[in-house]
């Protein structure tokens, strides 16, 4: 199972999907582009203590983390 973790003001929400299920992958891809279009930054874990930002959906990523846009004022 793969997971998309969306950080928010109250913590996070988690969305599991099976990378072998075309319908679940399509839903995960749609969620990815909706979040990044809304200003979230997407990052994947590449190894222990290693993450990298991604700009396109990677269905092989085991874990994708979405950070909301920082708002200053």
C-alpha positions as CSV (number, residue, x, y, z in Angstrom):
1,X,0.0,0.0,0.0
2,X,1.1,3.5,-0.7
3,X,0.0,6.6,1.3
4,X,-0.5,10.3,0.7
5,X,-0.3,12.3,3.9
6,X,-1.8,15.8,3.8
7,X,-0.7,18.2,6.5
8,X,-3.2,20.7,7.8
9,X,-3.8,23.0,10.8
10,X,-5.2,20.2,12.9
11,X,-2.6,17.6,12.0
12,X,-2.9,15.4,9.0
13,X,-5.2,13.3,6.9
14,X,-4.0,10.0,5.3
15,X,-5.1,8.5,2.0
16,X,-4.0,4.9,1.3
17,X,-4.1,3.5,-2.2
18,X,-3.1,0.3,-3.8
19,X,-0.5,1.0,-6.6
20,X,-1.7,-2.1,-8.4
21,X,-5.3,-0.9,-8.7
22,X,-5.8,1.5,-11.7
23,X,-8.8,3.1,-10.2
24,X,-7.1,3.9,-6.8
25,X,-4.0,5.2,-8.7
26,X,-6.2,7.5,-10.8
27,X,-7.9,8.8,-7.6
28,X,-4.5,9.4,-6.0
29,X,-3.2,11.2,-9.1
30,X,-6.2,13.4,-9.1
31,X,-5.7,14.2,-5.4
32,X,-2.0,15.0,-6.1
33,X,-2.8,17.5,-8.8
34,X,-5.7,19.1,-6.9
35,X,-3.5,19.6,-3.9
36,X,-0.5,20.9,-5.8
37,X,-2.7,23.3,-7.8
38,X,-4.1,24.6,-4.5
39,X,-0.5,25.5,-3.4
40,X,0.6,22.4,-1.5
41,X,4.2,21.2,-1.9
42,X,4.6,17.5,-2.5
43,X,7.6,15.5,-1.2
44,X,8.6,11.9,-1.3
45,X,10.8,9.9,1.1
46,X,13.8,8.6,-0.8
47,X,15.5,6.9,2.1
48,X,16.4,7.3,5.8
49,X,16.5,11.1,6.4
50,X,16.1,11.8,2.7
51,X,13.2,13.5,1.0
52,X,12.8,15.3,-2.3
53,X,10.2,17.6,-3.7
54,X,8.3,16.3,-6.7
55,X,6.2,18.2,-9.2
56,X,4.4,15.3,-10.9
57,X,2.6,12.3,-9.6
58,X,4.8,9.2,-8.9
59,X,2.6,6.1,-8.5
60,X,5.6,4.1,-7.3
61,X,6.3,6.4,-4.3
62,X,5.4,4.6,-1.1
63,X,4.8,7.8,0.8
64,X,4.0,11.3,-0.5
65,X,3.7,14.1,2.0
66,X,1.9,17.4,1.2
67,X,2.8,20.6,3.0
68,X,0.4,23.6,2.8
69,X,1.6,26.9,1.6
70,X,3.1,29.0,4.3
71,X,1.2,32.2,5.0
72,X,2.9,35.1,6.7
73,X,1.5,38.3,7.9
